[in-house]
Amino acid sequence: MNDSDKRFKERWDSIRNGGRIRYALVHGAGFGFAVFVIINLWYLNDKSFSEVYLNQRAFEQMLTMVFAGILGYGTIKWWMNEKIYRKIENNENKKP
């Protein structure tokens, strides 16, 4: 096993112990919020910060993106990392 696989496996072991829900909440919410901020940066050319980020529409948009991040990004990344983890474990078990 190379160093990057070993680091990934150790890191993922500790993240895995926290559980899928916690992972999705933390990483998915962070991703959704980052997407919300980045998408709305475009509108700062024409409007003030408060008009873009501090209103009811922005709040609803942020909640939607955070929720989508939790369900979408968090779930997909968990699945992808589990697949990588199992592949590393399988390769590790195949070696004599």
Residue, then its C-alpha position, 0 to 999 in steps of 0.5 A: m500500500n502506498d503512502s497516499d492510500k495509507r493516509f486515506k485509509e487512516r483518515w477515512d477510518s476516523i471519519r467513518n466512525g463518526g457516521r454517515i449522517r454526521y459526515a453528510l451534515v458537516h461536509g454537505a452543509g459546508f458544500g451547499f453554503a459555499v455554492f450559495v456564496i459563490i453563486n451569489l457573488w456574481y450579483l454583487n456587481d449590481k447590488s449591495f451585500s445586504e440586497v444579495y445575502l441578507n433578505q428572505r429570498a437569499f435565506e430560502q436559497m441558502l437553506t435549499m442549497v445546504f439541504a441539497g448539499i447534505l442530501g446530494y453532495g454528502t451522500i455521493k461523497w460518502w459513497m465514493n469514499e466508501k468505494i475507495y476505502r473498500k478497494i484499498e482494503n481489498n488490495e491490502n487483503k490480496k497481498p501475501 
